[in-house]
């Protein structure tokens, strides 16, 4: 996601993206990458769920005080 926005902004080019992808594959191995992305996805989902539940709690708290 961040990589895509940097490319669109013109800060890094396609060659740098390819180099970054190759480095990730070399560091973690092709078999580990899906596991890493699965973990990142779960973490993002949990963060969003927590943020949404916090927003709901804030709304309920404000309604109860007034």
N, C-alpha and C positions, 0 to 999 in steps of 0.2 A: 504494500500500500504506500509506504513512504517512498519506496524506490520509484514507483510509478509517478508520484507527484514531483519528485526531483527531476525525472526525465522530462515530464511535461513542462517544467519550469525552465528547462534548458541548462540545468546545473551540471548534469552528467549525461554523457552520450551513450549510445548503444554499445560501444566498445567497453566502456566501464561497467555496464550492466552485465555483459558477458563475462568479464573478468571476475566480478563479484560472485556470479553464479558458479563459475568454475572453482573459485576458492571455497565456497560453501560446500560443494560436492567433495572437494579434496579433504576438507577438515572433518566433515561428519560422515562421509560415505553416502552413496546413493540409497542404501537400504534404511538409513537412519532418518533421512529427510522427511518422509511421510509421518513418521512417529513424532518428530519435532513439530511439524506443522499441526498435527492433531492436538498435541499438548498446547500449542499457542492458541488454537481455535477454542479449546475448552477454557483456557484462561480468559480469553476475551469475552466468551459467553458468560462466564461467572461474574466478570467485572460489570458487564452490562446489566445482568440480573440484579446485582447488588446495588448498582446506581439507580435502577428503576424502582426497586423496593424502597430505597432511601428517599426518592422523590415522592413516592406514595405516602411514606411516613411523614414527610414534611407537610404535605397537603392536608393530611388528616390532623396533624398537630395544630396547624394554623386554624383549621375549621373549628376544632374543639376549644381553642382559646378565645375566640370571638363571641 
